[in-house]
Amino acid sequence: MFSSLRARILLAALTAITLALIVNGVASYYTVQQHNTQQVARNLDAVVRGNSSALHEWMASRSTMLNGMEEAISSNDPRIALRQLTTSGDFMATYLSLADSGETIFFNGWEPPADFDPRERPWYQAAAAAQDTIVTAP
């Protein structure tokens, strides 16, 4: 069947074209796969940077709000400032604890149990040690 020169040339050309298509397909597959992997990594990195930036801005704004409460601590009724902080900052609960007496004032008037001393709590001790606004688990 492949005894004629024409058949042999046709077979050689067909084999060369088939091999070229296979090599091209494999190279294209790996190129596209690598490009997709890089694109996914870039997209994830952009999402992480965006979320990190948004979280940092959110924390900075809440920290600024809390730092603005210094004057409210010394006022006659800090509940007004605590209510404003709850409303404007969208805090779930706002309160302050006084270092000298251990008294805790909640904006909504909730009275803690008689044995409640915030100075014994880990969040209070961490904030006092840092002398700054801190973030703890709820």
SVG drawing of the C-alpha trace seen along z (x, -y; Angstrom):
<svg xmlns="http://www.w3.org/2000/svg" viewBox="-31 -67 40 69">
<polyline fill="none" stroke="black" stroke-width="0.4" points="0.0,0.0 2.8,-2.4 5.0,-1.3 4.5,-4.3 6.5,-7.5 3.3,-9.5 1.9,-7.4 5.1,-7.6 5.3,-11.4 1.6,-11.7 2.2,-9.4 5.3,-11.5 3.4,-14.8 0.4,-13.4 2.6,-12.1 4.5,-15.5 1.2,-17.5 -0.3,-15.2 2.9,-15.4 3.0,-19.2 -0.7,-19.5 -0.2,-17.3 2.9,-19.3 1.1,-22.5 -2.0,-21.3 0.2,-20.2 2.1,-23.5 -1.1,-25.5 -2.6,-23.5 0.3,-24.1 0.6,-27.8 -3.1,-28.4 -3.0,-26.4 0.0,-28.5 -1.7,-31.8 -4.9,-30.8 -3.0,-29.9 -1.2,-33.2 -4.4,-35.1 -6.2,-33.3 -3.3,-34.1 -3.3,-37.8 -7.1,-38.0 -6.9,-36.4 -4.1,-38.7 -6.1,-41.8 -9.1,-40.5 -7.0,-40.0 -5.4,-43.4 -8.8,-45.1 -10.3,-43.3 -7.3,-44.0 -7.4,-47.7 -11.1,-47.9 -10.7,-46.1 -7.8,-48.4 -9.9,-51.5 -12.8,-50.1 -10.6,-49.5 -8.9,-52.9 -12.2,-54.7 -13.5,-52.7 -10.2,-53.4 -10.6,-57.1 -14.1,-57.1 -12.9,-55.4 -10.0,-57.8 -12.6,-60.6 -14.3,-59.3 -11.6,-60.6 -13.6,-63.8 -16.8,-61.8 -15.2,-59.8 -14.8,-62.9 -18.3,-64.2 -21.2,-64.0 -23.2,-61.6 -21.0,-59.6 -24.1,-57.6 -24.9,-60.4 -21.5,-60.0 -21.7,-56.2 -25.1,-56.3 -23.7,-58.6 -20.8,-56.1 -23.2,-53.2 -25.3,-55.0 -22.6,-56.6 -20.1,-53.8 -22.6,-51.0 -21.2,-49.3 -23.2,-46.5 -22.5,-47.6 -20.6,-50.5 -19.5,-51.0 -16.6,-52.3 -14.9,-51.0 -13.3,-53.3 -9.8,-52.2 -10.0,-53.8 -13.4,-52.5 -13.9,-49.5 -17.3,-50.9 -18.7,-50.1 -21.2,-52.4 -23.2,-50.9 -24.9,-53.3 -28.2,-51.4 -28.3,-51.6 -27.7,-47.9 -26.3,-47.2 -23.7,-44.4 -23.9,-42.0 -22.5,-43.2 -19.4,-41.1 -18.5,-42.3 -15.1,-44.0 -13.8,-44.7 -10.2,-45.2 -10.1,-41.4 -11.0,-40.7 -8.3,-39.8 -9.6,-42.4 -9.3,-45.1 -5.8,-44.1 -4.7,-43.9 -6.0,-47.4 -4.5,-48.8 -1.1,-47.2 -1.2,-48.5 -2.4,-51.9 -4.2,-51.9 -7.3,-50.6 -7.1,-46.8 -9.1,-44.2 -10.1,-41.0 -12.3,-38.0 -16.0,-38.6"/>
</svg>
